[in-house]
Amino acid sequence: MKKIALIILLALTRLVSWAADVEYYSEPVFKVGEKATFNLYYNWGFVWIHAGDVHFKTQERTYNNEKAIGLLVAGTSTSTFDKMYCIRDSFESYVNPATMRPVFYREAKHEDSYFAALSYTYSEKNNGVDAHMHRYKRRKLDDKHIALDKNTSDLIYSCYNFRNLNTEKLAVNQTVPFNMLFDDDIYNLGLTFKGKTTVKLKNGKKYNALKFVPKLITGDLFKKENDMVIYVSDDMNHVPLLIEAKIKVGSVKAMLADYTNAKYPITSLIK
């Protein structure tokens, strides 16, 4: 199944809310050096295939001779799945450590014979943000400016920013709207908090978790708006644990395989 890594990446990053009554922690819940690896699985019929892996990490960067935090995500298909569809994708958002706002974003997608590259350079203006986009896609170059409000940003920054959400302030079945810049479009979606549960992963570890159902864009991939469930750790780290999604042909899962250099104790782990 094509673009499984991108589907899961979208799942992992469609978790940012911007409602006025939602509270965020003043300090980020992640630190430089944090790493997380997710295994991607695709099911068609009765067989689950290990299709690929996605690696998240935070690292020190420099942008315009200033210190920055790099939020890096890289997705690759397994050698077995390469025979069906080869994926080598990378995404990175550069963040100003003083303001924790994004200043630059880049992505490169190499999927079989398809290649595309895109970048945004952010400039804050008045009450909004200008995203200067450079894009190479289908052998065509695009250069344009996209006007954003300060509550809309790229995939990767959105993922990390969501983790700063104070989930203790959310009521069960509360839906929070969120905005995301994807390619040159802005999507206005929503995320519903479904309460607390437990999750057991393939590595045998069991966690206390928070359950969310995002509103999806139906069409080529999804039949229904609620065909995805996302579980994150019920502790201060708010790291994603498991994503389950139904797609038009089969279903997919992203499961946390390894997590190191957490900023806070992993109290959600059930021993």
Residue pairs with C-beta under 8 A, 6 or more apart in sequence:
1 42
1 44
1 51
1 84
1 85
1 247
1 249
1 250
1 252
2 85
2 111
3 85
3 87
3 111
3 221
4 40
4 42
4 51
4 52
4 77
4 81
4 85
4 87
4 252
5 40
5 51
5 52
5 54
5 75
5 76
5 77
5 87
5 89
6 75
6 87
6 89
6 109
6 111
7 221
7 245
7 247
7 252
8 38
8 40
8 54
8 75
8 243
8 245
8 252
8 254
9 54
9 73
9 75
9 89
9 91
9 155
10 155
10 182
11 214
11 228
11 230
11 243
11 245
11 254
12 38
12 54
12 56
12 73
12 159
12 240
12 243
12 254
13 73
13 155
13 156
13 158
13 159
13 180
14 158
14 178
14 180
14 189
14 191
14 214
15 158
15 159
15 162
15 163
15 178
15 191
15 212
15 214
15 230
15 232
15 240
16 153
16 158
16 159
16 161
16 162
16 178
16 179
16 180
17 162
17 165
17 176
17 177
17 178
17 191
18 151
18 152
18 176
18 177
18 178
18 179
19 176
19 177
22 165
22 166
22 169
22 170
22 176
23 165
23 166
23 169
24 161
24 164
24 165
24 166
25 164
25 165
25 166
28 100
28 160
28 163
28 164
28 263
29 163
29 164
29 236
29 237
29 238
29 263
29 264
30 58
30 160
30 163
30 237
30 263
31 58
31 261
31 263
32 58
32 59
32 60
32 69
33 57
33 58
33 59
33 261
34 56
34 57
34 58
34 260
34 261
34 262
34 263
35 55
35 56
35 57
35 58
35 258
35 259
35 260
35 261
36 55
36 56
36 57
36 239
36 240
36 256
36 258
36 259
36 260
37 53
37 54
37 55
37 56
37 256
37 257
37 258
37 259
38 53
38 54
38 55
38 56
38 240
38 254
38 255
38 256
38 257
39 50
39 52
39 53
39 202
39 254
39 255
39 257
40 50
40 51
40 52
40 53
40 54
40 75
40 252
40 253
40 254
41 48
41 49
41 50
41 51
41 252
41 253
41 254
41 255
42 48
42 49
42 51
42 81
42 250
42 251
42 252
43 49
43 250
43 251
43 252
43 253
44 249
44 250
45 250
48 253
49 80
49 81
50 78
50 80
50 81
51 77
51 78
51 81
51 252
52 75
52 76
52 77
52 78
52 81
52 87
53 75
53 76
53 78
53 257
54 73
54 74
54 75
54 254
55 72
55 73
55 74
55 75
56 71
56 72
56 73
57 72
58 69
58 70
58 71
58 72
58 160
59 69
59 70
59 72
60 67
60 68
60 69
60 70
61 67
61 68
61 69
61 70
61 94
62 68
63 94
63 103
63 104
64 103
66 96
67 97
68 94
68 95
68 96
68 97
68 103
68 104
69 94
69 95
69 97
70 92
70 93
70 94
70 95
71 92
71 93
71 94
71 95
71 156
71 157
71 159
71 160
72 90
72 91
72 92
72 156
73 90
73 91
73 92
73 156
73 159
74 89
74 90
74 91
75 87
75 88
75 89
75 90
76 87
76 88
76 89
77 85
77 86
77 87
77 88
81 87
85 111
85 112
86 110
86 111
86 112
87 110
87 111
88 110
88 111
89 107
89 108
89 109
89 110
89 111
90 107
90 108
91 105
91 106
91 107
91 155
91 156
92 105
92 106
92 107
92 156
93 102
93 104
93 105
93 153
93 154
93 155
93 156
93 157
93 160
94 102
94 103
94 104
94 105
95 101
95 102
95 103
95 157
95 160
96 102
96 103
101 122
101 124
101 150
102 122
102 153
102 154
102 157
103 121
103 122
104 119
104 120
104 121
104 122
105 119
105 120
105 122
105 154
105 156
105 157
106 117
106 118
106 119
107 117
107 118
107 119
107 155
108 115
108 116
108 117
109 115
109 116
109 117
115 136
116 135
116 136
116 137
116 138
117 135
117 136
117 137
118 133
118 134
118 135
118 136
118 137
118 183
119 133
119 134
119 135
120 131
120 132
120 133
120 146
120 154
120 181
121 131
121 132
121 134
122 129
122 130
122 131
122 132
123 129
123 130
123 132
124 130
124 150
127 149
127 150
128 147
128 148
128 149
128 150
129 147
129 148
129 149
129 150
129 152
130 145
130 146
130 147
130 148
131 145
131 146
131 147
131 148
131 181
132 143
132 144
132 145
133 142
133 143
133 144
133 145
133 146
133 184
134 141
134 142
134 143
135 141
135 142
135 143
135 183
135 184
136 142
142 184
144 184
146 181
146 184
146 186
148 181
148 186
149 179
151 179
152 179
152 180
152 181
152 186
153 161
153 180
153 181
154 180
154 181
154 182
155 180
155 181
155 182
158 178
158 180
162 238
163 232
163 237
163 238
163 239
164 238
165 238
167 193
167 210
167 234
167 238
170 176
170 193
171 193
172 193
172 194
172 195
173 192
173 193
173 194
174 192
174 193
175 190
175 191
175 192
175 193
175 215
176 190
176 191
176 192
176 193
177 188
177 189
177 190
178 188
178 189
178 190
178 191
179 186
179 187
179 188
179 189
180 186
180 187
180 189
187 217
189 214
189 215
189 216
189 217
190 214
190 215
191 212
191 213
191 214
191 215
192 212
192 213
192 214
192 215
193 210
193 211
193 212
194 211
194 212
194 213
194 229
195 210
195 211
196 208
196 209
196 210
196 211
196 234
197 208
197 209
197 210
197 211
197 231
198 206
198 207
198 208
198 209
198 270
199 206
199 207
199 209
199 231
199 241
199 242
200 206
200 207
201 207
201 241
201 242
201 255
201 256
201 257
202 255
202 257
203 257
205 269
206 269
206 270
207 231
207 233
207 234
207 241
207 268
207 269
207 270
208 233
208 234
208 235
208 268
208 270
209 231
209 232
209 233
209 234
209 241
209 242
209 268
210 231
210 232
210 233
210 234
210 238
211 229
211 230
211 231
212 229
212 230
212 231
212 232
213 226
213 228
213 229
213 230
214 228
214 230
215 225
215 226
216 222
216 224
216 225
216 226
216 227
216 228
218 224
218 225
220 248
221 247
221 248
222 228
222 245
222 246
222 247
222 248
223 246
223 248
224 246
227 245
227 246
227 247
228 243
228 244
228 245
228 246
229 243
229 244
229 245
230 240
230 242
230 243
231 240
231 241
231 242
231 243
232 238
232 239
232 240
232 241
233 239
233 240
233 241
233 266
233 268
234 268
235 264
235 265
235 266
235 267
235 268
236 263
236 264
236 265
236 267
237 262
237 263
237 264
237 266
237 268
239 256
239 259
239 262
240 254
240 256
241 255
241 256
242 253
242 254
242 255
242 256
243 252
243 253
243 254
243 255
244 251
244 252
244 253
245 251
245 252
245 253
259 266
